[in-house]
């Protein structure tokens, strides 16, 4: 599985956030989240903002950084 959003995955590891937790926050299945992480399924701007506001708020980086390819 090639990760498209390497910064997102790295920050998930740093904060001990699982794929399951990310999926729960977005209201999708874990499989769908994994497909978003690899770029097989698009991440919407609303989803990116939701992740920033709920799981990465106050971390000191931008959405652009998190979803850099």
ABEGO torsion letter per residue (X at the ends): XBBABAAAAAAAAAAGBBAAAAAAAAGBBAAAAAAAAAGABBBBAAAAAAAAAAAABGAGBBAAAAABX
